[in-house]
Amino acid sequence: MPQSQFSPDGLWWWTGSEWKPAISPDRRWRWNGAAWVPLAVQQMPQAQDPAVTAGIILGGVGVLVFVLFLVIVILLTMGNQISNVFDNVVTALGS
């Protein structure tokens, strides 16, 4: 039996006339060239570009700072009204 030829990424194998998937559709089996065998080790996904990761982190920090700014503005403008609501509740519970 001739040795099977696999694509560089290992996801396809050459039958001699066409490329076939080397991983089953459910991703539980791998073709080893002679038979389907259980896929023992899950492959780790490829790491993202560091610039993309940094952009995601900076975007998240930006959103967090914006929300913090909004909370501070709301508390400064409505703090007395919120305090009055709690005072009214305490007074109503006390009577």
N, C-alpha and C positions, 0 to 999 in steps of 0.2 A: 504494500500500500504506500503510495507517495505521501510525503510529509505535507500537511496542510499549510497553506500560506495565509497569514493573517495580515490585515491592514496595520499601518503603523500605530493607530490608536487602539487596536485590539478588538474593535467592535464588529468587524466583518472578516469573513474567511472566503477564500477563493476555491470554488469547486472544480476549476479547470475550464469552466465556461461562463460562470457568473459569480458575483459576490453575494454571499448570504449573511444574514445577521449571526454573530457569534454569541450574542446574549439573547436569551428568551424574552418574549414580550413582557412577562411578569417579573423580569430581572432576578430570577431565582436560579437560573441555570446558565452555564457557559459551555460552548462547544470547544472541546480540547483537541479536535482534529480527528477523533475516532468515535466519540460518544458525548452525550450531554452529561455534565457533572454538576453537582450543586455548587453554586457560587458561594464559596466559604467566607471570603472577606469582602465586605462592602468597600467600594472604592470611595475615597474622600473626594468631595467636589473640589474643583480647581479654585485656588485662591483668587480673589478679585484683585484688580489693579489697585495699588496703594492710594493712588489719587482718587479713585472712586470711593474707597473706604473713608478717606479723610474728608471728602465732600459730604458723605452721608453723616459723619460725626459732626461736622461744622453746621450742617443744616439742622440737625437735632438740637444742638446747643443754641442755635439762633432762635428756633421755635420756643425753646425753654425760656430764654431771656425775654422774648416778646410776651409770653404768657405771664411771666413774673412782673414785667412792667405793667401789663393790664391790671393785674391783681392789686398792685400798689396804687395805681391811679384810682381804681374803684374804691378801695378802702379809704383813701384820702378824701375822695369826694362824697362818699356815702357813709363814712364811718359813724357819724353822729346819728344818722337815721337808723342804722343797724343797731347801735347802742340803745336807742329809744325803744326799738322793738323788743329787745331783751329785757329792758327795764319794765315795759308794760306787761310782759309775760310773768316776770317775777312778782310784780305788784298784784296781778290777777290771781296768781297761785297763792299769795300770802293772805288774800282776803277771804 
